[in-house]
Amino acid sequence: MSDGPGNRAPTYPRAPAMSRIDELTERIERLLLRHEELRRTNALLEQQLAVTLQERDSLRARLSAARARIDALIDRLPQPTSSSPEPDA
């Protein structure tokens, strides 16, 4: 068995491989930070949405109550008589 170039496992320079691993490590760390930031942002948006939905429901209830009051006032108005003549313009 000879020790020629065809029988050896290829050797790769260590520096580029470590550099690539370091780059990947940094990228993963940045992605993890971004993920956490997005989770916090999402939680805040969910809270804002809950508050907004509650406010919307409250405004709908107030609107419904106002409509009911207006309808009650309209019902109390005197009905126009059809026998009275219209004034000429």
C-alpha positions as CSV (number, residue, x, y, z in Angstrom):
1,M,0.0,0.0,0.0
2,S,1.4,3.3,-1.0
3,D,1.1,6.6,0.7
4,G,0.4,8.5,-2.5
5,P,-2.0,11.3,-3.1
6,G,-4.8,9.0,-4.2
7,N,-4.9,7.1,-0.9
8,R,-5.2,10.1,1.5
9,A,-8.4,11.7,2.8
10,P,-8.7,15.2,1.4
11,T,-7.6,17.9,3.8
12,Y,-9.3,21.3,4.0
13,P,-7.9,24.4,5.5
14,R,-9.2,24.9,9.0
15,A,-9.6,28.7,8.9
16,P,-12.3,28.9,6.2
17,A,-14.4,26.2,7.9
18,M,-14.2,27.9,11.3
19,S,-14.9,31.2,9.7
20,R,-18.1,29.7,8.1
21,I,-19.1,28.2,11.4
22,D,-18.6,31.5,13.1
23,E,-20.7,33.2,10.5
24,L,-23.4,30.7,10.9
25,T,-23.3,31.1,14.7
26,E,-23.6,34.8,14.4
27,R,-26.4,34.5,12.0
28,I,-28.3,32.1,14.3
29,E,-27.8,34.4,17.2
30,R,-29.2,37.3,15.2
31,L,-32.1,35.2,14.1
32,L,-32.8,34.2,17.7
33,L,-32.7,37.8,18.8
34,R,-35.0,38.8,16.0
35,H,-37.4,35.9,16.9
36,E,-37.6,37.1,20.5
37,E,-38.2,40.7,19.3
38,L,-41.0,39.6,17.0
39,R,-42.5,37.5,19.8
40,R,-42.6,40.6,22.1
41,T,-44.0,42.7,19.3
42,N,-46.7,40.1,18.6
43,A,-47.6,40.0,22.3
44,L,-48.0,43.8,22.4
45,L,-50.1,43.7,19.2
46,E,-52.3,41.0,20.7
47,Q,-52.9,43.2,23.7
48,Q,-53.6,46.3,21.6
49,L,-56.1,44.2,19.5
50,A,-57.9,43.0,22.7
51,V,-58.2,46.6,23.9
52,T,-59.4,47.7,20.5
53,L,-62.0,45.0,20.3
54,Q,-63.2,45.8,23.8
55,E,-63.5,49.4,22.8
56,R,-65.4,48.5,19.6
57,D,-67.8,46.4,21.5
58,S,-68.4,49.2,24.0
59,L,-69.0,51.7,21.2
60,R,-71.4,49.3,19.5
61,A,-73.4,48.9,22.7
62,R,-73.5,52.7,23.2
63,L,-74.6,53.1,19.6
64,S,-77.4,50.6,20.0
65,A,-78.6,52.3,23.2
66,A,-78.5,55.7,21.4
67,R,-80.6,54.3,18.5
68,A,-83.1,52.8,21.0
69,R,-83.4,56.3,22.7
70,I,-83.9,58.0,19.3
71,D,-86.5,55.4,18.3
72,A,-88.4,56.0,21.6
73,L,-88.3,59.8,21.0
74,I,-89.5,59.4,17.4
75,D,-92.4,57.2,18.7
76,R,-93.4,60.0,21.1
77,L,-93.6,62.6,18.3
78,P,-97.1,63.6,17.3
79,Q,-98.3,61.9,14.1
80,P,-99.0,64.3,11.2
81,T,-102.7,64.6,10.3
82,S,-103.5,64.1,6.6
83,S,-106.6,66.4,6.8
84,S,-104.6,69.6,7.2
85,P,-103.8,71.3,4.0
86,E,-100.2,71.8,2.9
87,P,-99.1,75.5,3.0
88,D,-98.5,77.0,-0.4
89,A,-94.9,78.0,-1.0
